[in-house]
C-alpha cells in the first residue's frame, strides 16, 4: 500500500543529498485540501537552512530535479512558502484494487512498528462491583489500539491490573456480611465507605441460599474476610465475562495480591532506598519524586510501617519496565491526573527511562437518551453498568460510539441514536455500506475473479476518489498508533462509506458493459474488504445484510 510513498521518499532524499544535505529530513503527509494533491512534503522548509536557500527556492530546485516514476506519482507543483504537492498516478491507484483483492487478509497491514514491544494496560477496574460505562469506553479504546499496533507489526500485549488486595477487599467483605446478616434477621449497617449496590444484596441472597446461616455464628472479622474474597473472585469472573462479550481479550490479568505475596513492593522500596531517593518525615517514608520532575514528594510507607497504595503501583510499573517493553501505555480515568508526573518520576527514581511510560487520561462519558441525561442504574447504585448499556444498544454500536470522539474530550453517548436504524447513526451508516456491497454480489450472482481484470477502466472521478480513500488506511492506522487514539479510524470509515455511496450513485455497476462491470465489481470488493478491516480494528462486525 505504501509503494508510491517509499518511491517518493527515496527520490526526495536522493535529490536533497545531491544538493549537499547528508542526512535529509523528509516528511510526507496528506494535504488538508484534496485539490492540492494526494500527498505533500515540507522537505524544502526543513532542509533549506543548511543550504542557505529560501525554502521556496529549494522547493523549485527539488521540483525540477526529482526523478519520479510516472506510473506511481507525479509532481503537482510548489505551493505557499515551499510545500511540494504530488498526485498518485491512475496506474498506481488501479493496482491497489488488485492488491487488495488478491491479499484481503493483509489489507492495510504494514511493518512500521515491527520489532517494537508494547504493553497497554486498560480497564483495571477495582473488582468490588460490575464494570461501568467508563470501563466500557476504556475497553473499546484499549482493545482497538491493541489491534492497530498489532496490524502495524508490533508485539502488543493487553493487560488488566486486578486490585485484589488492600482496604477495598475488607470493605467489600464487611458490606456483603452486613447485607447477609440483615437478610437473615440480624440488622447490620454497611460500614462507611462500603458498597451499597444491589449487586451486593444479590450476592448475599446467593450466599444465604447456598450456605444458609453458616456465616451468622462465625467470628465477624474472619467472616468478612472470607466473604470479601468470595465476592472479589465473583466480580473478577464477572469482569472477564463482560469483556469477553465485548470482544476484548486480555493477554494478562496481573494480580496485585500476587505482587504483594512476592513482596515486590518492598523490593521496589529497597531499590529506591539504595538509590538515595527515600527520606523520612514525621515517621513516614517518602519518595523524593520532586527531584525527577514532579511537583511534590509522595508517602510510600506510613508512620505505622504500612505501604501506601502508591508503593505497590510503583512496583507494578517497575515490573512492566523490567519485562522489556519499548512502550508502556496506561489508559486511566480523568481522576488520575497526578499520575502524569508522579509515576514517571518514580520510574526515573528507579533508574528507568520515564519517556517509555505514557499515561492517557480518558475523559468522562455523558449518557443521554434523546438528548436527556440518563438516570443512574438502580441495580448498581451510583454507576451505569457496562452490561446494561451493551445489552440495550448492542456490542457493535457501543464499541463504535466509544471511539467516535478523541480520548481527550468528554463523550456524549446518546442511547437512542445508537439503536436507530438510520443514516444519522454512525455505525449503521458504515455497516450499511458493507451490507449494500454484499447485496450487489447477491443480486448479480457474481464472483470477482481472483486475478482482477480491466482495472485500467477505473478512470471516473468518483472511482479514483474512492480508491484514494481506501489507500489511506495504513496512514490512518499509523496516526492512531502515534496519537494513541483510535478515533481517526471511525472518521476514515465514515469517509469510505460516504464515498462508496457517491460512487454507486454516479457509476452503474451491474448494468455497465461487461468489462467495465468487472472492473467496478472489483472496486466494490476492494471497498468491502476495506470496510471489513476497518470495522474489525474497531471490534465491530461487518454484516452481510441489514
Residue, then its C-alpha position, 0 to 999 in steps of 0.5 A: x500500500x505504501x509503494x508510491x510513498x517509499x518511491x517518493x521518499x527515496x527520490x526526495x532524499x536522493x535529490x536533497x543529498x545531491x544538493x549537499x544535505x547528508x542526512x535529509x529530513x523528509x516528511x510526507x503527509x496528506x494535504x488538508x485540501x484534496x485539490x492540492x494533491x494526494x500527498x505533500x512534503x515540507x522537505x524544502x522548509x526543513x532542509x533549506x537552512x543548511x543550504x542557505x536557500x529560501x525554502x521556496x527556492x529549494x522547493x523549485x530546485x527539488x521540483x525540477x530535479x526529482x526523478x519520479x516514476x510516472x506510473x506511481x506519482x507525479x509532481x503537482x507543483x510548489x505551493x505557499x512558502x515551499x510545500x511540494x504537492x504530488x498526485x498518485x498516478x491512475x496506474x498506481x491507484x488501479x493496482x491497489x484494487x488488485x492488491x487488495x483483492x488478491x491479499x484481503x487478509x493483509x489489507x492495510x497491514x504494514x511493518x512500521x512498528x515491527x520489532x517494537x514491544x508494547x504493553x497497554x494496560x486498560x480497564x483495571x477496574x477495582x473488582x468490588x462491583x460490575x464494570x461501568x460505562x467508563x470501563x466500557x469506553x476504556x475497553x473499546x479504546x484499549x482493545x482497538x489500539x491493541x489491534x492497530x499496533x498489532x496490524x502495524x507489526x508490533x508485539x502488543x500485549x493487553x493487560x488488566x491490573x486486578x486490585x485484589x488486595x488492600x482496604x477495598x477487599x475488607x470493605x467489600x467483605x464487611x458490606x456483603x456480611x452486613x447485607x447477609x446478616x440483615x437478610x437473615x434477621x440480624x440488622x447490620x449497617x454497611x460500614x462507611x465507605x462500603x458498597x451499597x449496590x444491589x449487586x451486593x444484596x444479590x450476592x448475599x441472597x446467593x450466599x444465604x441460599x447456598x450456605x444458609x446461616x453458616x456465616x451468622x455464628x462465625x467470628x465477624x472479622x474472619x467472616x468478612x474476610x472470607x466473604x470479601x474474597x468470595x465476592x472479589x473472585x465473583x466480580x473478577x469472573x464477572x469482569x472477564x465475562x463482560x469483556x469477553x462479550x465485548x470482544x476484548x481479550x486480555x493477554x494478562x490479568x496481573x494480580x496485585x495480591x500476587x505482587x504483594x505475596x512476592x513482596x515486590x513492593x518492598x523490593x521496589x522500596x529497597x531499590x529506591x532506598x539504595x538509590x538515595x531517593x527515600x527520606x523520612x518525615x514525621x515517621x513516614x517514608x517518602x519518595x523524593x519524586x520532586x527531584x525527577x520532575x514532579x511537583x511534590x514528594x509522595x508517602x510510600x510507607x506510613x508512620x505505622x510501617x504500612x505501604x501506601x497504595x502508591x508503593x505497590x503501583x510503583x512496583x507494578x510499573x517497575x515490573x512492566x519496565x523490567x519485562x522489556x517493553x519499548x512502550x508502556x501505555x496506561x489508559x486511566x480515568x480523568x481522576x488520575x491526573x497526578x499520575x502524569x508526573x508522579x509515576x514517571x518520576x518514580x520510574x526515573x527514581x528507579x533508574x528507568x527511562x520515564x519517556x517509555x511510560x505514557x499515561x492517557x487520561x480518558x475523559x468522562x462519558x455523558x449518557x443521554x437518551x434523546x438528548x436527556x441525561x440518563x438516570x443512574x442504574x438502580x441495580x448498581x447504585x451510583x454507576x451505569x453498568x457496562x452490561x446494561x448499556x451493551x445489552x440495550x444498544x448492542x456490542x457493535x454500536x457501543x464499541x463504535x460510539x466509544x471511539x467516535x470522539x478523541x480520548x481527550x474530550x468528554x463523550x456524549x453517548x446518546x442511547x437512542x441514536x445508537x439503536x436507530x436504524x438510520x443514516x444519522x447513526x454512525x455505525x449503521x451508516x458504515x455497516x450499511x455500506x458493507x451490507x449494500x456491497x454484499x447485496x450487489x454480489x447477491x443480486x448479480x450472482x457474481x464472483x470477482x475473479x481472483x486475478x482482477x481484470x480491466x482495472x485500467x477502466x477505473x478512470x471516473x472521478x468518483x472511482x479514483x476518489x474512492x480508491x484514494x480513500x481506501x489507500x489511506x488506511x495504513x496512514x490512518x492506522x499509523x496516526x492512531x498508533x502515534x496519537x494513541x487514539x483510535x478515533x481517526x479510524x471511525x472518521x476514515x470509515x465514515x469517509x469510505x462509506x460516504x464515498x462508496x455511496x457517491x460512487x454507486x450513485x454516479x457509476x452503474x455497476x451491474x448494468x455497465x458493459x461487461x468489462x467495465x462491470x468487472x472492473x467496478x465489481x472489483x472496486x466494490x470488493x476492494x471497498x468491502x474488504x476495506x470496510x471489513x478491516x476497518x470495522x474489525x480494528x474497531x471490534x465491530x462486525x461487518x454484516x452481510x445484510x441489514 
